[in-house]
Amino acid sequence: MDVLKALQTRKSIRGYKPDPVPKEIIAKVLEVATRAPSALNTQPWQITVISGKVLDEIRQENIKALNVGTGSAQEIIRKPFEGIYRKRQVDLAIQIFQLMGIARDDKEKRAQWMMRGFRYFDAPAAIVLSLDKSMDSTLALCDIGVLCQSICLAALEFGLGTCIEDQGILFPDILRKLAGIPEFNLPIMGLAIGYPDWDFPANKLVTPREALNNNTKWYGFE
Ligand SMILES: Cc1cc2nc3c(=O)[nH]c(=O)nc-3n(C[C@H](O)[C@H](O)[C@H](O)COP(=O)(O)O)c2cc1C
C-alpha cells in the first residue's frame, strides 16, 4: 500500500473478527515497524506480543481491577484534559456512542464500552510497548509514539487493523505478572491488533481533524 493511502486509511479499530493472527505475520509487521527512527538510534522499546490464553487472562484481570477500582498505575502520568482538548475528547465519545447506539444517560452500557478498551477490544492479539525505566524521558516517549504509528501502518499491508490504546496498560502489574514484563520496564502503550470486523458499528467512524490553517504557521514562504 502506498504511504499516503496508508496514512489516510488507518483508523482505530475497536471491533475484531475472532480469527487468530499468525505469529509470523505479527513478526513481519514488527520487523518493518521497528525500522522506525528513534533518538540517537537508541531503540528504547521492549515489545511484548500477547495472544491466546494469556491475553484472555489479562482481559479478565484488567476488568477485575477496574471493578475494584484500585491498583491502577501510579507510575503513569495522566492529567484530565481541558478546553479544546476536553471538547475533542467529548466529541469522540459522542460519535462512538451514537454509532454504537449507546444513550448518553445509559451508564451501564457506557461502562461496558469502557471495559472493551480494558479487554483490548476482544482483539485476537495485543502488543505492549514498554520502556526500560532508565529511558523514561520525553525523547523515549516520542520514540514509542513513532513506533506505534509504524506498527499501525505496517499492519494495514497484511489486512490487519489496530487501535493504539493506553487503557490496555493502565494496570501494569497485571502485565508484569501475566506477560513477564520485568519490574524495571514501564509499559507505555498498548495496541489491539487483528482482522477488522467491518460490520462493527464503531469501526465506521472517521474522526475529524482540525484544519491545517488552525494549527500550523508558515514563515518564509512568501
Ligand atoms: C496515545 C494514544 C492513546 C489512545 N488510547 C486509546 C484508548 O485507551 N482507548 C481507545 O478507544 N482509543 C484510544 N486511542 C485512539 C484514539 O482515540 C484515536 O486515535 C483518535 O480518536 C483518532 O481516531 P483514529 O485513530 O480513528 O484516526 C488512543 C490513541 C493514541 C494515539
The ligand as an SDF file (V2000), in Angstrom:
LIG
                    3D

 31 33  0  0  0  0  0  0  0  0999 V2000
   -1.5860    7.6520   22.6500 C   0  0  0  0  0  0  0  0  0  0  0  0
   -2.9580    7.1480   22.2710 C   0  0  0  0  0  0  0  0  0  0  0  0
   -3.7560    6.5670   23.2160 C   0  0  0  0  0  0  0  0  0  0  0  0
   -5.0250    6.0860   22.8680 C   0  0  0  0  0  0  0  0  0  0  0  0
   -5.7780    5.4320   23.8120 N   0  0  0  0  0  0  0  0  0  0  0  0
   -6.9970    4.9400   23.4620 C   0  0  0  0  0  0  0  0  0  0  0  0
   -7.7600    4.2110   24.3950 C   0  0  0  0  0  0  0  0  0  0  0  0
   -7.3380    3.9670   25.5270 O   0  0  0  0  0  0  0  0  0  0  0  0
   -8.9910    3.7670   24.0100 N   0  0  0  0  0  0  0  0  0  0  0  0
   -9.4800    3.9980   22.7570 C   0  0  0  0  0  0  0  0  0  0  0  0
  -10.6060    3.5600   22.4610 O   0  0  0  0  0  0  0  0  0  0  0  0
   -8.7590    4.6730   21.8250 N   0  0  0  0  0  0  0  0  0  0  0  0
   -7.5300    5.1530   22.1490 C   0  0  0  0  0  0  0  0  0  0  0  0
   -6.7710    5.8120   21.2220 N   0  0  0  0  0  0  0  0  0  0  0  0
   -7.2900    6.0140   19.8520 C   0  0  0  0  0  0  0  0  0  0  0  0
   -7.7410    7.4550   19.6480 C   0  0  0  0  0  0  0  0  0  0  0  0
   -8.9690    7.6670   20.2860 O   0  0  0  0  0  0  0  0  0  0  0  0
   -7.8360    7.7130   18.1430 C   0  0  0  0  0  0  0  0  0  0  0  0
   -6.5550    7.6070   17.5680 O   0  0  0  0  0  0  0  0  0  0  0  0
   -8.4000    9.0850   17.8220 C   0  0  0  0  0  0  0  0  0  0  0  0
   -9.7230    9.1960   18.2680 O   0  0  0  0  0  0  0  0  0  0  0  0
   -8.3520    9.3770   16.3160 C   0  0  0  0  0  0  0  0  0  0  0  0
   -9.1000    8.3990   15.6300 O   0  0  0  0  0  0  0  0  0  0  0  0
   -8.4540    7.4440   14.5340 P   0  0  0  0  0  0  0  0  0  0  0  0
   -7.3380    6.6740   15.1940 O   0  0  0  0  0  0  0  0  0  0  0  0
   -9.5680    6.5350   14.1000 O   0  0  0  0  0  0  0  0  0  0  0  0
   -7.9270    8.2900   13.4340 O   0  0  0  0  0  0  0  0  0  0  0  0
   -5.5060    6.2550   21.5470 C   0  0  0  0  0  0  0  0  0  0  0  0
   -4.6720    6.8520   20.5850 C   0  0  0  0  0  0  0  0  0  0  0  0
   -3.4050    7.2840   20.9320 C   0  0  0  0  0  0  0  0  0  0  0  0
   -2.5210    7.8800   19.8680 C   0  0  0  0  0  0  0  0  0  0  0  0
  1  2  1  0
  2  3  1  0
  2 30  2  0
  3  4  2  0
  4  5  1  0
  4 28  1  0
  5  6  2  0
  6  7  1  0
  6 13  1  0
  7  8  2  0
  7  9  1  0
  9 10  1  0
 10 11  2  0
 10 12  1  0
 12 13  2  0
 13 14  1  0
 14 15  1  0
 14 28  1  0
 15 16  1  0
 16 17  1  0
 16 18  1  0
 18 19  1  0
 18 20  1  0
 20 21  1  0
 20 22  1  0
 22 23  1  0
 23 24  1  0
 24 25  2  0
 24 26  1  0
 24 27  1  0
 28 29  2  0
 29 30  1  0
 30 31  1  0
M  END
$$$$
